[in-house]
Amino acid sequence: MSITTFAVAGATGRLGRHVVDVLTERGHRVVPMSRATGVDVVTGQGLAEALTGAQVVIDVASWHSSDQEAATEFFRASARNLHEYGREAGVARIAVASIIGADKATAGFLAAKKVHEELLLDGPLPVRVLRAAQFHEFVGQLLDWQPGDVAHVPALPTQLVACRTVAEELADLATAPAVPGTPIPEIAGPRRETLAEAARLLGARRGVKVVGVDGAGMPDAELAAAGAFLPGPHATLAGPTFQEWLDAQP
Protein backbone atom coordinates (compact mmCIF):
# COMPACT_ATOMS: atom_id res chain seq x y z
CA MET A 1 0.00 0.00 0.00
CA SER A 2 1.33 3.43 -0.92
CA ILE A 3 1.48 6.01 1.86
CA THR A 4 -0.42 9.24 1.20
CA THR A 5 -0.27 12.51 3.09
CA PHE A 6 -3.77 13.66 4.01
CA ALA A 7 -4.75 17.06 5.37
CA VAL A 8 -8.03 16.71 7.31
CA ALA A 9 -10.14 19.87 7.70
CA GLY A 10 -12.31 19.62 10.80
CA ALA A 11 -10.00 17.00 12.29
CA THR A 12 -11.16 17.50 15.89
CA GLY A 13 -14.89 17.36 15.10
CA ARG A 14 -17.39 14.53 15.52
CA LEU A 15 -16.56 12.95 12.16
CA GLY A 16 -13.04 14.33 11.79
CA ARG A 17 -11.69 12.43 14.78
CA HIS A 18 -12.75 9.16 13.18
CA VAL A 19 -11.28 10.15 9.81
CA VAL A 20 -7.92 10.84 11.46
CA ASP A 21 -8.09 7.50 13.28
CA VAL A 22 -8.94 5.52 10.13
CA LEU A 23 -6.20 7.12 8.04
CA THR A 24 -3.62 6.68 10.81
CA GLU A 25 -4.57 3.03 11.29
CA ARG A 26 -4.08 2.49 7.56
CA GLY A 27 -0.55 3.83 7.78
CA HIS A 28 -1.02 7.18 6.07
CA ARG A 29 0.47 10.50 7.14
CA VAL A 30 -2.18 12.82 8.55
CA VAL A 31 -2.08 16.58 9.08
CA PRO A 32 -5.00 17.51 11.36
CA MET A 33 -6.48 20.91 10.55
CA SER A 34 -8.77 22.77 12.96
CA ARG A 35 -8.72 25.95 14.96
CA ALA A 36 -7.38 23.83 17.84
CA THR A 37 -4.30 23.01 15.73
CA GLY A 38 -3.86 26.61 14.55
CA VAL A 39 -5.53 26.22 11.17
CA ASP A 40 -8.65 28.19 10.22
CA VAL A 41 -10.28 27.26 6.90
CA VAL A 42 -12.39 30.44 6.97
CA THR A 43 -9.66 33.03 7.49
CA GLY A 44 -6.92 30.91 5.89
CA GLN A 45 -4.71 31.19 8.97
CA GLY A 46 -2.14 28.37 8.99
CA LEU A 47 -3.63 26.77 5.88
CA ALA A 48 -0.66 27.20 3.55
CA GLU A 49 1.69 25.60 6.07
CA ALA A 50 -0.68 22.73 6.84
CA LEU A 51 -1.19 21.87 3.15
CA THR A 52 2.51 21.85 2.29
CA GLY A 53 3.29 18.34 1.07
CA ALA A 54 -0.34 17.15 1.30
CA GLN A 55 -1.63 15.08 -1.60
CA VAL A 56 -5.27 14.82 -0.58
CA VAL A 57 -7.55 17.07 1.47
CA ILE A 58 -10.47 15.50 3.32
CA ASP A 59 -12.99 18.19 4.21
CA VAL A 60 -15.23 17.37 7.17
CA ALA A 61 -15.21 20.85 8.68
CA SER A 62 -18.70 22.05 9.61
CA TRP A 63 -20.55 25.01 11.04
CA HIS A 64 -21.72 24.68 14.65
CA SER A 65 -25.35 25.75 14.22
CA SER A 66 -28.24 25.13 11.83
CA ASP A 67 -28.55 28.77 10.76
CA GLN A 68 -28.64 28.65 6.95
CA GLU A 69 -27.05 32.03 6.26
CA ALA A 70 -24.18 31.62 8.71
CA ALA A 71 -23.52 28.04 7.59
CA THR A 72 -23.54 29.09 3.93
CA GLU A 73 -20.97 31.81 4.57
CA PHE A 74 -18.78 29.33 6.44
CA PHE A 75 -18.90 26.81 3.60
CA ARG A 76 -18.40 29.52 0.99
CA ALA A 77 -15.18 30.68 2.66
CA SER A 78 -13.86 27.20 3.41
CA ALA A 79 -14.47 25.95 -0.15
CA ARG A 80 -12.73 28.96 -1.64
CA ASN A 81 -9.72 28.67 0.67
CA LEU A 82 -9.28 24.91 0.32
CA HIS A 83 -9.23 25.24 -3.45
CA GLU A 84 -7.00 28.31 -3.49
CA TYR A 85 -4.44 27.16 -0.94
CA GLY A 86 -4.70 23.54 -2.08
CA ARG A 87 -3.88 24.42 -5.69
CA GLU A 88 -0.89 26.48 -4.59
CA ALA A 89 0.34 23.55 -2.46
CA GLY A 90 -0.04 21.01 -5.29
CA VAL A 91 -2.90 19.04 -3.70
CA ALA A 92 -4.23 16.39 -6.09
CA ARG A 93 -7.86 16.24 -4.94
CA ILE A 94 -10.40 17.06 -2.25
CA ALA A 95 -12.83 14.56 -0.73
CA VAL A 96 -15.76 16.00 1.21
CA ALA A 97 -18.51 14.62 3.42
CA SER A 98 -22.00 15.87 2.64
CA ILE A 99 -25.53 14.80 3.57
CA ILE A 100 -27.98 12.56 1.72
CA GLY A 101 -30.68 14.74 0.18
CA ALA A 102 -28.63 17.94 0.25
CA ASP A 103 -29.25 18.32 -3.48
CA LYS A 104 -33.01 18.46 -2.80
CA ALA A 105 -32.88 20.85 0.17
CA THR A 106 -34.48 24.30 -0.01
CA ALA A 107 -33.83 25.66 3.50
CA GLY A 108 -31.78 25.28 6.66
CA PHE A 109 -28.43 23.61 7.14
CA LEU A 110 -28.95 21.13 4.30
CA ALA A 111 -29.45 23.99 1.86
CA ALA A 112 -26.11 25.37 3.03
CA LYS A 113 -24.52 21.97 2.36
CA LYS A 114 -26.04 22.05 -1.13
CA VAL A 115 -24.18 25.31 -1.77
CA HIS A 116 -21.05 23.78 -0.24
CA GLU A 117 -21.15 20.87 -2.68
CA GLU A 118 -21.70 23.18 -5.65
CA LEU A 119 -18.86 25.51 -4.70
CA LEU A 120 -16.40 22.68 -4.19
CA LEU A 121 -17.37 20.92 -7.42
CA ASP A 122 -16.99 24.18 -9.36
CA GLY A 123 -13.44 24.78 -8.09
CA PRO A 124 -10.15 24.09 -9.87
CA LEU A 125 -9.21 20.92 -7.99
CA PRO A 126 -10.89 17.54 -8.57
CA VAL A 127 -13.50 16.90 -5.86
CA ARG A 128 -15.15 13.70 -4.68
CA VAL A 129 -18.34 13.95 -2.62
CA LEU A 130 -19.71 11.36 -0.21
CA ARG A 131 -23.27 11.92 1.01
CA ALA A 132 -24.01 10.33 4.36
CA ALA A 133 -27.16 9.75 6.38
CA GLN A 134 -27.53 11.39 9.78
CA PHE A 135 -25.04 10.05 12.29
CA HIS A 136 -25.86 7.84 15.26
CA GLU A 137 -24.10 10.50 17.30
CA PHE A 138 -26.68 13.11 16.22
CA VAL A 139 -29.38 11.47 18.35
CA GLY A 140 -27.59 12.37 21.56
CA GLN A 141 -27.24 15.93 20.33
CA LEU A 142 -31.01 16.13 19.83
CA LEU A 143 -31.52 15.17 23.47
CA ASP A 144 -28.76 17.49 24.69
CA TRP A 145 -30.57 20.43 23.09
CA GLN A 146 -33.59 19.80 25.36
CA PRO A 147 -32.53 19.71 29.02
CA GLY A 148 -34.99 18.02 31.32
CA ASP A 149 -36.71 14.66 31.50
CA VAL A 150 -38.90 15.06 28.40
CA ALA A 151 -37.64 15.59 24.84
CA HIS A 152 -39.66 16.19 21.68
CA VAL A 153 -38.02 14.56 18.67
CA PRO A 154 -39.28 14.51 15.07
CA ALA A 155 -40.77 11.20 13.99
CA LEU A 156 -39.14 11.62 10.58
CA PRO A 157 -37.70 8.68 8.64
CA THR A 158 -33.96 8.20 8.64
CA GLN A 159 -31.35 5.50 8.18
CA LEU A 160 -28.78 6.43 10.81
CA VAL A 161 -25.12 5.54 10.30
CA ALA A 162 -22.09 5.50 12.60
CA CYS A 163 -19.43 8.20 12.19
CA ARG A 164 -16.74 5.52 12.10
CA THR A 165 -18.49 3.83 9.17
CA VAL A 166 -18.68 7.12 7.27
CA ALA A 167 -15.00 7.81 7.99
CA GLU A 168 -13.99 4.44 6.54
CA GLU A 169 -16.08 5.01 3.39
CA LEU A 170 -14.70 8.53 2.97
CA ALA A 171 -11.12 7.29 3.28
CA ASP A 172 -11.85 4.65 0.63
CA LEU A 173 -13.35 7.26 -1.70
CA ALA A 174 -10.43 9.65 -1.23
CA THR A 175 -7.90 7.03 -2.35
CA ALA A 176 -9.86 5.13 -5.02
CA PRO A 177 -9.43 5.87 -8.74
CA ALA A 178 -12.06 8.24 -10.09
CA VAL A 179 -14.75 6.70 -12.31
CA PRO A 180 -16.25 9.36 -14.60
CA GLY A 181 -20.03 9.44 -14.91
CA THR A 182 -20.81 7.59 -11.69
CA PRO A 183 -23.43 9.12 -9.35
CA ILE A 184 -22.38 10.76 -6.09
CA PRO A 185 -21.99 7.86 -3.63
CA GLU A 186 -24.10 7.56 -0.50
CA ILE A 187 -23.51 5.78 2.81
CA ALA A 188 -26.26 4.93 5.29
CA GLY A 189 -27.01 2.49 8.07
CA PRO A 190 -28.68 -0.88 7.56
CA ARG A 191 -32.00 -0.10 9.25
CA ARG A 192 -34.73 2.40 8.43
CA GLU A 193 -36.33 3.96 11.49
CA THR A 194 -37.46 7.36 12.72
CA LEU A 195 -35.37 9.81 14.71
CA ALA A 196 -37.91 9.53 17.53
CA GLU A 197 -37.58 5.71 17.65
CA ALA A 198 -33.82 5.92 17.94
CA ALA A 199 -34.06 8.72 20.50
CA ARG A 200 -36.34 6.56 22.68
CA LEU A 201 -33.61 3.92 22.90
CA LEU A 202 -31.09 6.50 24.08
CA GLY A 203 -33.66 8.30 26.23
CA ALA A 204 -34.37 5.08 28.13
CA ARG A 205 -30.72 4.99 29.18
CA ARG A 206 -30.71 8.63 30.20
CA GLY A 207 -34.02 8.64 32.00
CA VAL A 208 -35.55 10.92 29.37
CA LYS A 209 -39.05 10.40 27.98
CA VAL A 210 -39.03 10.95 24.21
CA VAL A 211 -42.19 12.20 22.53
CA GLY A 212 -42.38 11.90 18.76
CA VAL A 213 -43.57 14.99 16.91
CA ASP A 214 -44.34 15.64 13.24
CA GLY A 215 -41.41 17.94 12.55
CA ALA A 216 -43.59 20.96 11.76
CA GLY A 217 -41.51 24.10 11.61
CA MET A 218 -38.33 22.28 10.66
CA PRO A 219 -36.73 23.17 7.33
CA ASP A 220 -38.03 20.92 4.55
CA ALA A 221 -40.05 18.81 7.00
CA GLU A 222 -42.48 17.75 4.27
CA LEU A 223 -39.61 16.60 2.07
CA ALA A 224 -38.13 14.67 4.99
CA ALA A 225 -41.47 13.02 5.80
CA ALA A 226 -41.74 11.91 2.18
CA GLY A 227 -38.33 10.22 2.37
CA ALA A 228 -36.30 12.76 0.40
CA PHE A 229 -33.36 12.40 2.77
CA LEU A 230 -33.27 8.60 2.76
CA PRO A 231 -30.58 6.70 0.83
CA GLY A 232 -31.15 5.92 -2.82
CA PRO A 233 -30.96 2.49 -4.48
CA HIS A 234 -27.23 2.77 -5.20
CA ALA A 235 -26.29 3.63 -1.60
CA THR A 236 -23.87 1.55 0.44
CA LEU A 237 -25.60 0.26 3.60
CA ALA A 238 -23.31 -0.62 6.49
CA GLY A 239 -23.65 -1.33 10.19
CA PRO A 240 -23.75 -1.13 13.04
CA THR A 241 -27.42 -0.41 13.61
CA PHE A 242 -28.21 2.31 16.12
CA GLN A 243 -29.07 -0.31 18.77
CA GLU A 244 -25.79 -2.18 18.16
CA TRP A 245 -23.84 1.07 18.28
CA LEU A 246 -25.61 2.13 21.48
CA ASP A 247 -24.90 -1.23 23.14
CA ALA A 248 -21.20 -0.79 22.39
CA GLN A 249 -20.99 2.62 24.06
CA PRO A 250 -19.27 2.76 27.48
BELRA-V389608 format. One record per pair of residues at least 12 apart in sequence whose ideal C-beta (glycine too) atoms are under 8 Angstrom apart, sorted by the first residue. I is the first residue (numbers start at 1). J is the second residue. Records with the same first field share a line. If there is no record, write none. Layout:
I: J  J
This chain:
1: 26  27
3: 27  28  29
4: 28  29  55  56  175
5: 28  29  30  31  53  54  55  56
6: 23  28  29  30  31  54  55  56  57  58  174
7: 30  31  33  50  51  54  56  57  58  91
8: 20  23  30  31  32  33  57  58  60
9: 33  34  39  41  57  58  59  60  61  78  82
10: 33  34  41  59  60  61  62
11: 30  32  33  34  37  60
12: 32  34  36  37
13: 34  60  61  62
14: 135  137  163
15: 60  62  97  135  163  166  167
16: 32  34  60  61
18: 163  164  166  167
19: 58  60  167  170  171
20: 32
21: 164  167
22: 164  167  168  171
23: 58  171
26: 171
31: 50  51  54
33: 46  47  50  61
34: 61
37: 50
41: 59  61  77  78  81  82
42: 74  77  78  81
43: 77
44: 81  85
47: 81  82  85
48: 85  88  89
51: 85  86  88  89  91
52: 89
53: 89
54: 86  89  91
55: 91  92
56: 91  92  93  94  95  174  175
57: 82  86  91  93  94  95
58: 94  95  96  97  170  171  174
59: 78  82  94  95  96  97  120
60: 96  97  170
61: 78
62: 74
63: 75  109  112
66: 108  109  219
67: 109
68: 107  108  109  111  112  219
71: 109  112  113
72: 111  112  115  116
74: 112
75: 112  113  115  116  119
76: 115  116  119
78: 116
79: 116  119  120  123
80: 119  123
82: 94  120  123  125
83: 120  123  124  125
86: 125
87: 124  125
91: 125
92: 125  126
93: 125  126  127  128  174
94: 120  123  125  126  127  128
95: 127  128  129  130  170  173  174
96: 116  117  120  127  128  129  130
97: 130  132  166  170
98: 113  116  117  129  130  131  132  184
99: 113  131  132  133  134  229
100: 131  132  133  186  188  229  230  231  232  235
101: 131  223  224  228  229  230
102: 114  116  117  131
103: 117  184
104: 220  223  228  229
105: 219  220  223
106: 219  220  223
107: 219  220
108: 218  219  220
109: 219
110: 219  220  229
111: 219  220
117: 129
126: 178
128: 173  174  178
129: 184  185
130: 166  169  170  173  184  185  186  187
131: 184  185  186  187
132: 161  166  169  186  187  188
133: 158  159  160  161  186  187  188  189  229  230  231
134: 158  160  161  195
135: 160  161  162  163  166
136: 160  161  162  163  189  198  242  245  246
137: 162  163
138: 160
139: 160  195  198  199  202  242
140: 202
142: 195  199
143: 199  202  203  206  208  210
148: 208
149: 207  208  209
150: 208  209  210  211
151: 199  203  208  209  210  211
152: 210  211  212  213
153: 195  196  199  210  211  212  213
154: 194  195  196  212  213  214  215  218  221  224
155: 194  195  196  197  212  213  214  215
156: 194  195  196  215  218  221  224  225
157: 192  193  194  224  225  227  230
158: 192  193  194  195  198  229  230
159: 188  189  190  191  192  193  230  231  237
160: 188  189  191  193  198  242
161: 187  188  189  238
162: 189  239  240  245
165: 187  189  238  239  240
166: 187
169: 185  187  236  238
173: 185
183: 232  234
185: 234  235  236
186: 231  232  234  235  236
187: 231  235  236  238
188: 230  231  235  236  237  238
189: 237  238  239  240  241  242
190: 237  238  239  241
191: 241  242
192: 230
193: 242
194: 212
196: 210  211  212  213
197: 212
198: 242
201: 242  243  246
202: 246
205: 246
